[in-house]
Amino acid sequence: MNICFLMYPWEEIDPLNDTSLALIHECVKRDHGVALCTPANLTIRNSVTSAFCTVINRMEKVPANLKAFYNKAKIREEMLPLAGFDVLFMRANPPLDPLMLNFLDSVKDDVFIINSLQGMREANNKLYTAAFGDSHSNIIPVTHVSKNKKYLIQQIRESKSDKMILKPLNGFGGSGVILIEKSAMSNINSLLDFYITNGDGTSSYVILQEYIEGADKGDIRILLLNGEPIGAMRRIPGEEDHRSNVSAGGSVAKHSLTKEEKALCKQIGPKLVNDGLYFVGIDVIGGKLVEVNVMSPGGITYMNKVYKTKIQSRVIDFIESRVLDQLQAFDRRSRLRKEVDDA
């Protein structure tokens, strides 16, 4: 199997804690061909969608340790056609680049893409969670999305809670997430101006969400594969930050899914699979779904450490199975077409 990871540059990988590196390492261990490219390296050559790829040379002996693997891996640069790969694994950081998806539209029928382009288009920002609909309203916190400052201030004043969460629509990694309080209403006007108004005269949407009691103790990151939970961890905020994202200074601890959290996963799993969102990270607080991360969900290395497991193995098992199914379906169609041609 040949797999291309569409992600950030090789030199930006954290060799100790990078989920993408754990997935790459697992593929190399299985002797799959592995390359990676960034969205900026996509190109079209003679009407063929290609990419300037960083190709990882095959290794006779693959180090078991991620850091050792990263340091010993030999790489080379090549332009390669994307349709020549069996799998494109989307691991680029948010926000989603719509031009990247336009490039990939030309190969979506030739390659298994995880996650699907249409699913990424629908779920790349926080609206996917906010607009789950009335039938799911019991699993998401009260949420408002707007760029109307007057409306947002009204919602803050009318809220039964003294605290709310404000965040940009396209943020990631905890970037821009702040806790606001009614006792500081004099500052909220300027905060909304800062979040909504851009320097070029345009405006941006923001999300205003009810504060969930217990959020100060952190959230639960759950990884789902093909609609089923395969790992979870509690993310605990640092002493000087309300955000629990590890990238914002949070720490992690073991967590066993509660009955409520299992029910939540069962409720949203079929929709994720139907939308082609096979590898997803969700963030849950107090049994409420806060975010769905579909571009480059992380957490594998942390979960592996606390549970002494190898979640990446299950992810690559799933991908291999999907590729095998596609190859068998293609072979079957080819045999049947030849039978008709020879008739």
N, C-alpha and C positions, 0 to 999 in steps of 0.2 A: 504494500500500500504506500502511496506517495501522498503526503499531507503538507499543506502550506498554511502556516499560521499568519493571519493578517493582523499585525499587532504593532507595538512600539519597537524601536531599534534594539538590536542585540546588546549594544553597549549600555542601554538604560535598564537592563534586567537586574533585579536584586537577587543575587545568587543564593541568598539564604531563605527568602520568604516569597518568592515569585510563583504564583499558581501556573502561569504560562510555562515557566521553565520546568515545573514538575510534569506538565503534560508533554512537553517536548522530550524530556528525559525518558518518559515511559515509552514514547514512540521509537526513540533511538534504541532503547534496550530491546525492543521487539524487532529491530532491524528494518523498520520502515524508513523510506526516504523522507527526510524532513527539510523544509525550507521555511523561511519567514520573510515577510515584506511589510512595509508600512503603507498606509493609504496613499502617501505622497509618491510612492514608487510604482504605482500602477501606470500602465502605458498601453498604447495600441500600436502594433507593428504589422504592417501589411494587412490591416483589418482584423488582426487577431489580438484579443485582449491578453496582455502579458504583464509581467512585473519584473523589476530589477530585484532579484531575490538574494537573500543571504542563505546559502546552502550549507548545511552541516555535514561534513564528511563522515562517512561511516567509520565506526571505531571497532577494532578487534576486541577490545575489552572496555566495556562502559563502566566508569566509576559509579559506585552505588550512591555516593554522597553528591547532592546537588551542586554544592560549591565546587567540589573537585571536578565534576562533569563540566561545569561552566568554564572553569579555568583551563581544562585540557582539550576541550572541543576545538577542532580546526574548522574554520569556515572559509568559504569562497563566495565570490559574487558572480551571478549569472542572470541573464534575462531569460525567463522561462514562460511558456504559454500556460495560463491558468487552467484551461480545459484539459491539460495533460495531467493534472493532479486528480486523485480520487476524492480528496476532501479539502475544503477550505474551512479552517477553524477561525471564527471571528473573535479576536482578542484585543481589538483596538480600544483605547480608552475613550470614554465619552468626552465631548458630545459627538453624536453620530454625524459623519460626513455624508450628506446626500449624494455628492458627486461620486464617492466611492461606490455606493450602491448602484449608481448608473453604469459604472464600469462593469460591475459584477452581474448585472442583468443579462449580459450577453453569454454568460457561462452557467447560469443557474440550472439549466436543463442537462448539463454535462457533468456537473460535479455535485457531490453532497455537501451542502453548506450548513454549518452549524454556528449560529442559529440562522434560520431562513431569512432571506432579504425582506419579504413581506412582513414577517413577524418583527424584525428589527425596526422597520418603518413604523409599525403600529405601536411598539412598546419602548422605543428608545428614550422617551422622557417620562416624567412622573405622571403625565396625563393617563397613561395606560392603567395605573392603579386608581387614580382619582375618578375615572369614568367607568368603573366596573359595573355600575348599574344598581338599581334598587334591590335586585335579588341578592346582591353581595354587600349591601350597605351595613350589614351586621359585622363585617370583618374588616372594614376600613374606618379610620377615625373621620370625624366631620372635617371635610376638606373644601376649601374655596380656592379657585384658580381665576386670577383676573389681573388686569393691568390698570383697573379703575381704582385710583387711590381713595376716592370718597367712599366707594363701596367697601373696600377692605377695612378702612377705619371704622365704618359702621359695624362690620362683622366682629371686629375686636371689642368694641364697646358693648355689643349685644351678647357676646359669649358669656356663658355661665362660669367659665374658668377665668382665673386671674392671669393665666399664662397661656401663650400659644407659640407655635413654631412657625417661623418664616424662612422660606428658602427659595432660591431661584429655580425655575422650571427645568433648566438644563444642567444643573450642578451635579457633581459626582464626588465620591470620596469624602463626603461631609463638607465640601467646599460651600461656603456661604450660608450654612445652616445656623440660624441664631434663635435664641429664646427671647421672646418679648413679654413684657408684663404691663398690665394696666396701670400700675403705679408709675410707669415711665411713659405715659401717653405723650408727654411733651417732646419726646425724642422720636416717636414712631413716625411722625409726618416726614421728618428728614430721612429716616431710614427707608421709607417707601420711595421717596424721591431717588435715593441712591440706587435702590434695587430695580426700579422701573425705568428710569430715564437713562438712556445711553448717550454717550458723548457725541454721536453723529446725528442726534435729533430723533432717533427712533426710540421705541419703548419695548420693554420685555415683560413677559408674564412672570408672576410670582405665585407661589403656593403658600396659603395660610391654612394651618392645620391645628385642630384642637390638641392641647397638650395631654398626653396620656400619663396618668399617674403611674409612677414607677419608672418613668423614662430616665430619671436621674441615676438609676441603677444599671442602665445600659439597655441594649437590645439583643435580639436573637438573630443571627445570620443562619439561614437554612439553605443548603444547596439542593436543588432538585434536578434529577436526570430523568428525562422522558416522563415527567410529571410526578415522579416519586422522590421523596426525600432520601438523600444518600449521606448526609452529614449536617451537623449543626454545632454551633458554638455560641457562648454568651460573650458579647463584646462590652467591656466595662469602660466607662469614661475615665480619662485622666483626672487628676486632682484639680486642674485649673481649666477644664474644658467640659462642656455639657455633651459634646459629641462623643460617640462611642467608637467611631471608625478608627481602625488601627493606624491608618495614615494620619490621623489627627491626634495620635498619642494615646489611644485606648489600648487596653490589654484584653486577653482572651481567657476563657475558662470553659471547662466541660459543661455540656448541657444535654439533658435527655428531653426529647420532645414530650410536651404535655398532651393530654387527650385533646385539648382545645387546639393546639398547634397541628396535631396530626389531622384533625378534621378540616382545618384551614387548608392544608396542603391537598387533601383529597378534594376539596371544593374547587380550588383553582387549577389543579393539575391538568384536567382534561382540556381546559381552554388554552393553557400554555402549549400542550402538545398539538392541539388543533391549529394553533398559530405558528407552528414550526419552531417553537422556543424550547429546545430540548435540554439545554444546559443553562440553568437560571439560578441566581441567588436572590432570595427574598429576605427582607428585614421585617421583623415582627416585634412589637412592643405590647405587652399586656394582652396578647391574643389578637391584636389588630395588625393587619397588613399595612406597612408603612411605605415600602418601596419594592419594586421588582427590577432587578439588575440583569440585563440581557446582553450587554456588550462584552464585558470582561469580568464576570463575577469572580471574586477572589475568596480565599479562605482555606484552600486545600492544604497548604503547608502547615497552617496553624492547627487545623483539625487532625491532620496526620500526627502531629506531635502530641496532642493531648489524648488521642484515642489509640495511638500506636497502630495506625491503619495506613492504607494506600488508596485514597479515593480516586486518584488519577487512573488507577488500573481499571476501575469500573467504567470510567468515562471512555477510555480507549476501547474497552471491550464492546461498549455500545456502538461506537463509531465503526469498528470492524464489522460488527453484525449488520449495520445498515448498508455498508459498502458491499458486503457479500450478498445481501438481499438484492441490491440493485444489479450486481453482476449476473446473478442467477436469472433475474427477470430479463435482462438483455439477451443472455444466451438462449433463453426459452423463446423469446420473440424471433431471434435470428434463425433458430431451427424451424420454427413454424413457417416463417416467410420462405425459407429455402424449400420446404415441403410444398408450399403453394407454387413457387416458381418452377419446381421440377414436375408439377402435375401435368 
